[in-house]
Amino acid sequence: IDVARGEVRRAGENAGITTQEFKLLLTFAKNSGRVLSRDQLIDLAWGGDTFVTDRAVDAHIVNLRRKLGPELIASVRGMGYRFDG
């Protein structure tokens, strides 16, 4: 994750993630190994004053998994998601 350049590389190649995916990934990286609920992710990555549905969070996570690898973000049943990167 290159914060200064606003990009993410995987195997030396630009992963081509969107701005919101970048914010979500930074949130995960700052809380690596910790389970975050969808509500926590919305507050931290979007901001508490923004209306975002749970399904929007899920869609962004699906995209991140597709672009960066499914092993990086684990689903924790009944709790949320955990970044294992």
C-alpha positions in Angstrom: 0.0 0.0 0.0 1.6 3.3 -1.1 -0.3 6.0 0.7 1.6 8.9 -0.9 0.8 7.7 -4.4 -2.7 6.4 -3.5 -2.1 3.0 -5.1 -1.8 -0.6 -4.2 0.6 -3.1 -5.9 0.3 -6.8 -6.0 3.3 -8.8 -7.4 4.7 -5.5 -8.6 1.7 -4.6 -10.6 -0.8 -1.8 -9.9 -4.0 -3.5 -8.5 -6.2 -0.9 -10.0 -8.4 -0.3 -6.9 -10.9 2.5 -6.6 -10.7 5.4 -4.2 -13.2 3.8 -1.8 -11.5 0.4 -2.0 -8.3 2.2 -1.1 -9.9 3.8 2.0 -11.4 0.4 3.0 -8.0 -1.4 2.6 -6.3 1.3 4.7 -8.9 0.8 7.4 -8.2 -2.9 7.3 -4.4 -2.4 7.4 -4.7 -0.1 10.4 -6.7 -2.7 12.2 -4.9 -5.8 10.9 -5.9 -9.0 12.7 -8.9 -7.4 14.4 -12.5 -8.3 13.5 -14.4 -5.3 12.2 -18.2 -5.2 11.8 -19.8 -3.7 8.8 -20.9 -0.7 10.9 -17.4 -0.2 12.1 -16.1 -0.3 8.5 -18.7 2.2 7.4 -17.8 4.6 10.2 -14.0 4.2 9.6 -13.8 4.0 5.8 -16.8 6.1 4.7 -17.5 8.3 7.7 -20.4 8.2 10.1 -22.3 10.9 8.3 -22.5 8.9 5.0 -25.4 6.6 4.2 -23.9 3.2 3.1 -25.7 -0.1 3.1 -24.2 -3.3 4.4 -24.4 -4.8 0.9 -22.2 -1.9 -0.4 -19.5 -2.9 2.1 -19.8 -6.5 1.0 -19.5 -5.5 -2.7 -16.3 -3.6 -2.0 -14.8 -6.5 -0.1 -15.7 -8.8 -3.0 -13.8 -6.5 -5.3 -10.8 -6.2 -3.0 -10.6 -10.0 -2.7 -10.8 -10.4 -6.5 -8.1 -7.8 -7.1 -5.7 -8.7 -4.2 -6.5 -12.3 -3.4 -9.2 -13.9 -1.3 -6.8 -14.9 1.5 -6.3 -11.3 2.7 -9.8 -10.6 4.0 -11.5 -13.3 6.1 -15.2 -13.5 6.9 -15.9 -14.0 10.6 -19.4 -15.5 10.8 -21.8 -13.3 12.7 -19.1 -10.7 13.5 -17.7 -9.1 10.3 -14.4 -9.2 8.5 -10.7 -9.5 9.5 -7.7 -8.4 7.4 -4.9 -11.0 7.5 -2.5 -9.2 5.3 
